[in-house]
Amino acid sequence: MKTIKTMSTLLLLLSLLLGYTSCDDELIDETTEEEVVDPGEGDNEGEGDGNGDEGNGDDEGENGDDGDRPIIEGQTFTEQMIIDGEENNGLIIRNCTFENTGDHGIIIKNVNDVLIQNCTFRNLKYTAIRFLADCESNNVIIEDNDIYNIEANGIHGAETHYNTIIRNNRIHDVALVPENGSHGMYFYGKDFLIEGNTVYNVGVEEGKGSGINVRTCGTIARNKVYNTHKDGISYSIDHPGYNGTLLIENNVVYSNPRNNIRIMGGANESKIGKAIVRFNTVISDNTNTPISLATGDLPDTEFEVYGNILINAGGSNKYIGYSSSHELEFESKNLTATGDIGFVDYEGRDLRITASSSANNYAVGLTTYPKDDFDNVDVREESNLDAGAYMVK
């Protein structure tokens, strides 16, 4: 039985590595460029905040029961892997390394229920994990991976890839060649969950390099995003929004030069129906507003912004940018300041709050809130509700 399973895995590997079947036009366009990889001196340690194993929603983790799912484990790949076709449904790729491929790391095409876990992606010419356009996937989980020294986006997902979970990954030193890609994550598939990731050092040119950039509906929670060359977390409408909800909560976002959280508008006819930005800790190092909302361009979108800590360290008393035609009482529902409001270590960016912080009990009176905080601890209750991503423990 063990021999049969080994042979099956080998056959599966061959089919993955040789499996160019359909939907390849966009891939071919990208991989014909002659740019040479510069591996650099990256490491895969990341920063570690918010990257615990707790998570939620998936019971197929490292300690779960893998059942009869095909598994590729503990291997090193120097050529890109293509996962395509229903015969690969349920595939687990675990504890593998993808490096120096001269291309992408993994291409995801027409496949469901794939788990990519505890892998390292480094020194790649294009994207570490790419969900190919005009192909489909459902319930792909990407968790606990290290992604660094990538010339393009860390993770890139197209419209027809649904219910994707991107959780507890460490993504840094990516988008190193702007024409190849300019984001830590660039995702526009429907109903995503982007949770517990640490994203930093994105891009090399001012104005090119956002940490997490999405174009549709889903949830962005408990991520730490800093030191990009553009926005920390952003949304734009040039892909279908399905009139769905974009929820941005419990994130720690700072030191991003344009806006730390930005919701952009435009002429696209398919937009999100609601944007909720709540219980984030956001610091702007310049006079730009920590949060920017294109409310004038999104007149039919409902906005809710509350329970956040918003620091404008550049000295401006502007904290949320929005159209004057929208009469919204945003700032009264958020704690705003130009400096330390009682963080554990403001200068060192340990943005947990102390018992003496003005954020302590600041949000009492709000009736809707995430039950867990940035540390994924169930500590929030209506009578003891602190502003920002962290609760006083």
C-alpha positions, 0 to 999 in steps of 0.5 A: 500500500505504501509503494502504491501511494508513493508511485501515485505521488510521483505520477502526480508530480510529473503531471503538475510539472508538465501540465500546461493544458489551458488558460496559458495566454497570460502566463506566456505573456509574462514568462517571455520577458528576459529580466534576470533574477537577483537573489539578494540576501533575503532570509525567511524569518519575517517579523512573526506578529499575528502569525500564530497557528490558531486561525479559524475555518480550516480543519485540514491544518498540519495536525489535522487528518489528511485522509486520502488526500494526495500529498507533496511534502519536503521537496525542493522545486527549481521549476514552477509547478502548475496545479491543474485539473480535477485529479488534483483536487484536495492536493496538499503541498507542505514543507516544500521550497520553491526557489530560483525557478526563473518564473513563478513558484506555483500556478493554480488553474482549474482545481479545488480544495488545495492546501499550500502550507509551511512552504518557502518561496524565494528568489523568483522572477515572477509571482510566488503563488499565481491564480491564473486568469480565465481559470477557476478554483474554490477553497484554496488555502495558503497558510504559514508560508514564507515568501520573500525576494520575489520580483513580482507580487507575493500572491496574485489571484484573479476573478474566478477564484472563489473562497480563497483563504490566505492566512498567517503567511510572512511576505516581505521584500517582494515587488522588487521589479515594478513592471513584473508586479507591485503588491505583497498580495493582489487579489480580486477573486470573490469572498476571500479571507486574508487573515493574520499575515505579516506584509512588509518591505513591498516595492522599491519605488515611491508610488509602486508597492501596496501591501494588500490590494484587493478588488472585490468583496471579502475579509481582511483581518488581523494583518500587520502591514508596514514599510510599503512604497504606496498603500498598506491595505487598499481596494479599487473597483476595476473588477466585479464587486458583486455588491458584496461587503468588504470588511477590514478589521483588527489590522495593524497598519503603519509607515505606508507613504500614501494611505495606510487604509485606502478605498478607491472609486472609479467608473466600474459598474460593479462595486461593493455594496458596503465597506466596514473599517473597524477596530484597526490601529493605523499610524500615518508618518506624514500628513496624509490621512491614515484612512482615505475613502472615495465616498464621492466616487462610490455614492451607492456604497454604505460606509461604516468606520468605527472603533479605530485608533488613528494616529497622524504622526505628521502633525495634521489633524486630518484622520479620515479623508472623504468627499465633502458631499458625504456627510458622515460622522466618521471621526467621532467614532474613532480615537484620533491623535498625533502621537502616543496614546498609551502604547506599550512601545510607540517608537518601537511600534509595539502597538498593544495598548496599556491599561492607562491608554486613552484607548482603554474602554474608548469604544464602550457603547458600540454594539457591533464589533469583532469578538476577537482582537489582533492576537485572535483572543476572544476578549471583547465585550460590550462593557469593556471595549477598547479602540484599535486592533488590540484589547488590554489583556 
